[in-house]
Amino acid sequence: MKRKANGKVKRATGELAGLTAIIVAMVLGAVLGLLYGRSMWLAGGGLKEEIARLEMTVAQKTERAKALEEKDPAEAARLRGHVPEIESRLAEVRQLQEQRSKEGVSKLALVAWEFTKFCGDLFLQSLRLMVVPLVVTSMICGIASLGDVRHIGRVGFLTVAYFLATTLVAVVIGIVLVTAIRPGVGADDTFAFVTKNVQSQEETTAIGTLLNVVRGAPDDPNSGMIPSNILAAGAEMNVLALIFFSLVFGGALTTLGDRGKVVIDFFDAANAAIMKMVHLVMWFAPMGIFGLVAFNIAKKGGGEAFAGEVTKLGKYVATVILGLVLQGVFLLVVLKLLGKRRPLEFVMHSAEALLTGLTTGSSSATLPLTIECTEEKNGVSGRIAGFVLPLGATVNMNGTALYEAVAAVFIAQSLGMTLTFGALLVIVLTATLAAIGAAGIPEAGLVTMVIVLTAVGLPITGIGLILAIDWFLDRLRTVNNIFGDMVGAAVVERYEAAPAR
Ligand code: ASP
């Protein structure tokens, strides 16, 4: 008895120490990035990148103005009007670049740039390394232990109902806030720039995106839920395909009696081994998180540039953050009322995963830790967590859905357009689809936002307006995405009354 209590205290102390180390690393990373980020950015060739981006912005504006010449001459003239300001900025940056190349780069800043990048990459890669085996083993074990197909159906139904309901609430919170605060009125889009992957989405419709989620992109048969080659899909880290395959495979194993049990036991042990490897990766978390935070801030030009972006889009940033906080509170209420859990304790036990989500900006890369925190720290059974979490990491994105809605209405406001009630309903629907369609990787939501914009007839160039700050908001919404999955696992567990294996 005493030994058990001692073990518990030891574990809690270890957990607290780990968490403290992560928070300290995050703060140190942020301080380095904010204060020294600009020097790191200069040493890492930031000016060259900025020149290229500004040149592309000029080309994009000119091209778009040309295309609109007949249809909308006023807009064409407005876009052309932006060009001189961009060109004057371009001249400034070129001059700075010339001056810099004479002075040479700071060795220290270059080392800081390389070192933080190395730490961040290594951590991210080690996490991603765990994802494929973890999804496969945890899904097969989860499904196998659910047993009866009817029971799998019940859990599946509860999970999908929870995902849809919370996503819809998120979108509605976003729409109400953005309509009330009106952050888009008067927003300046002089330097708005659209990336290639956003452009490539222009032809896709909402239904097309949903079909692509199932079948994959027409020219890439291994990118959807049902790929033509599971190994190729795994190699592309197509988590949804792995989930689907493992789900059916796990279900099939349960019908084989003793022969199936041998294989299930194999995957059970493999799952436990991978979880042990995840623990090892966690030893490296503080270093990795330090690197990710510092490098990501530096990559965007350091504190000065960040402050500039935030002030320019302050109201929009505040709206998204407020929405995410409200959605977070809603999830806590759901956790308390439906999951019958103690919210504060649950959050504390989820902190490692949430902070990793905040720094990686990727639900998929964080999945190993999400599973670890949900099963081992919050005590949700593996059979539910193994099913809900991998699925949630790819399709359940509360934060992304909220952000898609806010961003679309923001863009409409910036263009002086008033959206009708019908258009808002279309946004509700398409933002939900766009969140489902977004992969659990950094800034995926920005790309799928094209379907929301095209559905209500907004130009995709509007995305350029929010591009500069997206890396930051992406980190924040990823936290909500992950927390939504964790709460979902707790809620589904409470409502599925199944005999444990
Ligand atoms: N980065 C988000 C995630 O991985 C997706 C997005 O909103 O872009 O959950």
Boltz pocket constraint, residues with backbone or C-beta under 6 A from the ligand:
constraints:
  - pocket:
      binder: B
      contacts: [[A, 361], [A, 362], [A, 363], [A, 364], [A, 393], [A, 397], [A, 399], [A, 400], [A, 438], [A, 439], [A, 440], [A, 441], [A, 442], [A, 443], [A, 444], [A, 445], [A, 446], [A, 474], [A, 477], [A, 478], [A, 481]]
      max_distance: 6.0
